[in-house]
Amino acid sequence: MRSIPPVPDDLSLRLWPDNWLTPMNLENEWEQDGPRAVDLGCGKGRFLLAHAAHNPAYRLLGIERKLRRVRKIDRKAVRADLRNIRLLRMEAAYAMRYLMPENWIDICYIYFPDPWPKDRHQDNRLLSKSFMDILDRTLSNRGVVHFASDHEPYFLDVADILASDPRWTSTEPHVLREDEVSDFELIHRDQKPIHRCSFQRK
Ligand SMILES: C[S@@+](CC[C@H](N)C(=O)[O-])C[C@H]1O[C@@H](n2cnc3c(N)ncnc32)[C@H](O)[C@@H]1O
């Protein structure tokens, strides 16, 4: 077994693209070669951190636009020696469209993305018909997307989008361990039903 060197104080798990217009070379960013998983809008990181701890072979990339949240996850991951996490502080749709290599993602988690409830704001939603094209390009063959929302209209829209897109088929939902339940779900699960769906690239 390989011995793991001590973690220096200034270690960061954040990634910085060399170029903002072409896909990143992510293959060299991890020592392990397990499933490649992306958590879009990873928030405060409860799910990402626990999921990384339970799946040390996974290569987990958290993408989040809020700097303070990314910094906090970074510190916690380094402290817990979760070397399988990497972080991108960025707008998720941009990262997916321009920086993800083709067919790179085996599992994509989209947990409680902002629902943009007003009709005139719905174009801001992350998961939309056009985003399905981005998922189709970036997910591997048989790659899976796990989606969860407490906002029923958003969930129903996603279900409609999936039903009319022949590139995807519905698959088993992701069953989370209690310590993996995300920060958002933990706060809201007693107040509202949580809707989940999972779909796989054909
Ligand atoms: C409602 S929270 C859910 C966070 C986490 N997934 C959870 O379940 O606890 C939505 C998160 O997504 C982030 N976010 C929203 N839109 C984003 C975008 N376009 N790109 C990256 N992060 C985004 C927000 O900053 C926030 O942290």
The ligand as a Tripos MOL2 file, in Angstrom:
@<TRIPOS>MOLECULE
LIG
   27    29     1     0     0
SMALL
NO_CHARGES

@<TRIPOS>ATOM
      1 C1        -30.2530   25.6280   -2.8660 C.3       1 LIG1
      2 S1        -28.5310   25.4820   -2.7840 S.3       1 LIG1
      3 C2        -28.2670   23.7110   -2.7680 C.3       1 LIG1
      4 C3        -26.8430   23.3540   -2.3860 C.3       1 LIG1
      5 C4        -26.5590   21.8730   -2.2660 C.3       1 LIG1
      6 N1        -26.6500   21.1860   -3.5300 N.3       1 LIG1
      7 C5        -27.4700   21.2420   -1.2470 C.2       1 LIG1
      8 O1        -28.3090   20.4130   -1.6460 O.co2     1 LIG1
      9 O2        -27.3450   21.5880   -0.0620 O.co2     1 LIG1
     10 C6        -28.0200   25.8830   -4.4370 C.3       1 LIG1
     11 C7        -26.5210   26.0760   -4.5310 C.3       1 LIG1
     12 O3        -26.1620   26.1660   -5.8860 O.3       1 LIG1
     13 C8        -25.3330   27.2870   -6.0720 C.3       1 LIG1
     14 N2        -25.6010   27.7280   -7.4340 N.ar      1 LIG1
     15 C9        -26.7650   28.2250   -7.8980 C.ar      1 LIG1
     16 N3        -26.6700   28.4410   -9.2140 N.ar      1 LIG1
     17 C10       -25.4140   28.0820   -9.5640 C.ar      1 LIG1
     18 C11       -24.7100   28.0950  -10.7800 C.ar      1 LIG1
     19 N4        -25.2810   28.5010  -11.8980 N.pl3     1 LIG1
     20 N5        -23.4380   27.6860  -10.7890 N.ar      1 LIG1
     21 C12       -22.8410   27.2410   -9.6500 C.ar      1 LIG1
     22 N6        -23.4590   27.2110   -8.4710 N.ar      1 LIG1
     23 C13       -24.7300   27.6290   -8.4330 C.ar      1 LIG1
     24 C14       -25.7400   28.2750   -5.0220 C.3       1 LIG1
     25 O4        -24.7070   29.1900   -4.7300 O.3       1 LIG1
     26 C15       -26.0450   27.3490   -3.8680 C.3       1 LIG1
     27 O5        -24.8910   27.0710   -3.1040 O.3       1 LIG1
@<TRIPOS>BOND
     1     1     2 1
     2     2     3 1
     3     2    10 1
     4     3     4 1
     5     4     5 1
     6     5     6 1
     7     5     7 1
     8     7     8 2
     9     7     9 1
    10    10    11 1
    11    11    12 1
    12    11    26 1
    13    12    13 1
    14    13    14 1
    15    13    24 1
    16    14    15 ar
    17    14    23 ar
    18    15    16 ar
    19    16    17 ar
    20    17    18 ar
    21    17    23 ar
    22    18    19 1
    23    18    20 ar
    24    20    21 ar
    25    21    22 ar
    26    22    23 ar
    27    24    25 1
    28    24    26 1
    29    26    27 1
@<TRIPOS>SUBSTRUCTURE
     1 LIG1         1 GROUP 0 **** ****
